[in-house]
Amino acid sequence: MQKKANVIYCGDCLEGLKRIPEDSVDLIYIDPPFNSNREHRAPGSQSAKRRFKDKFEDINAYLDYMRPRLKEMHRVMKLTGCFYYHCDWHASHYIKVLLDAPDLFGYDNFQNEIVWCYKSGGASPGKRFSRKHDIILFYSKTQAYCFNRLQEKSYNRDHKAYKFKGVKEYCDEEGWYTLVGMKDYWEMNMVGRTSHERLNYPTQKPQELLERIINAGSNEGDIVLDAFCGCGTTLAAAQKLSRKWIGMDISPAACELSAARLQNSFGLKAGREFSVKGLTRSAKGKSEAV
């Protein structure tokens, strides 16, 4: 097997991951199916190319689907590597138990449950609170993992200067603040209808979210892998931050969209500066995974 970077594999990630040697990837982020019992379709498109199902017979079928893929991800990750699993209320608690297993990442290698809070359209029924957050489970492979401490603003009470001895304070248009270690809940906008980065891909995540994860869990030149890369947000963030990357998706439309994004955003040339594997053209001009 060869370790290849800056490549998109079109097909089931279970097979794509087997092409990667063990202990070779620095950071893995995945935004896999959520077990949401939904069929997604890109807005404004009737094309079957942009449809994909997030439906399983039950939670056990979902876990059976994810388990062998997670085993392969654990295998390919370096001893210093980090793993981020993006999910929501549908299965987050089941996935946590699965990842805690000794033959996967293990209970002692759990680092954070990150809560991504956002605003979005739609309201919950009157009998419960609105569901407006996702969960990102952060694991390491060992205790010697890469973590670059990120900081955020913490505004003083009443936004006034404290003038405490030895405390460095800053001021912006909102008032006085200090810099503290970033917390495990992140308030960040979704990719809304008016967002400049919107690609009309159903499960698109904001690039800012991926940039934060990549900055925290890797360094320039490291390899970042996304085994369910969708429209390529992880790949774009990695490219912007001078990381190498590997993307995988079972959907030919997703792989095409990821490739187009890299070409349009960074001027990368397919076949020279990155490659797409497993994507062919049928006689009717439709993409097919092989």
C-alpha positions, 0 to 999 in steps of 0.5 A, a space after each residue: 500500500 502507498 500513502 497518497 495525499 491530495 487525493 479524492 477516492 470515490 467509493 465506499 470508504 471501507 475500501 478506500 481506507 484499506 489502501 492507506 497504510 497504518 499509522 500514517 494519518 495525522 488528523 481524521 474528521 468525519 461527518 458521516 450519516 447521522 441515522 436521521 432516517 432522512 433522504 437528502 437532496 440538494 435544494 433546487 435539483 431533481 437530479 438523483 445524483 445529489 440524493 443520498 439516504 441517511 436511513 438504517 433499519 435501526 440503531 444497531 444496523 447503523 452501529 454495524 455500518 460504522 464499526 468496521 469503518 471506524 476500525 480502519 480509521 483507527 488503524 490508519 491514524 498515527 499514534 500522535 493523531 486526533 479523531 473528530 466524529 461529527 454527529 447529533 442527538 440521533 446517535 451521539 450517545 451510542 457512538 460515544 459508547 462504541 468509540 470508548 471500546 478497547 478495540 477502538 479509541 478507548 475510554 481513556 482516549 476520549 478528550 472532549 464532547 464539543 457542542 456546536 451551537 447554531 441558529 437555523 430555520 424551523 421550530 420544534 413542537 411545543 412539547 420540547 426545546 428547539 434542537 439547535 446543536 450538533 455534537 463533535 466527539 474528540 478522541 486521540 489514539 494515545 495520550 501523546 497526541 497533537 493539540 495546539 491550544 486555541 484561544 478566544 475572547 472572554 469579555 469582562 463583566 459589563 465589558 469594563 477594564 478590570 486592571 488586575 495586576 498581571 492580567 493582559 486585557 484588550 479592547 474592541 468595539 464591544 468592550 474589554 476582554 481577556 484571552 482564554 483557552 477555547 471552551 468546548 461549546 462553539 457558537 458559529 453560524 451554519 451555512 445559510 442561504 445567503 452565505 458566500 460559501 453555500 454550494 447547495 449541498 444538503 449537509 454542508 458544514 461551515 469552513 470556519 468549523 473545519 479550520 478550527 478543528 484542523 488548526 487545533 489538531 494538526 500542523 502544516 504539512 500534516 495529512 488530514 483525512 475525511 472519509 465522508 467528505 461530501 462537498 469537500 469542506 474539510 479538503 478546502 480547509 486543509 488546503 487553505 491551512 497548508 495541510 495535505 489531505 485525503 477525501 473519500 465519499 461514496 457519492 460521485 456527485 460529492 466527489 465531483 463537487 469537491 474536485 470543482 471546489 478545489 479547482 475554483 477556490 485554489 486553482 488546483 489542477 486535477 491530475 497534476 496537483 490532486 487526483 480523483 480515483 474511482 470516478 468514471 464517465 458512463 456513455 450517457 455522461 453521468 458519473 459512476 463510482 467504480 
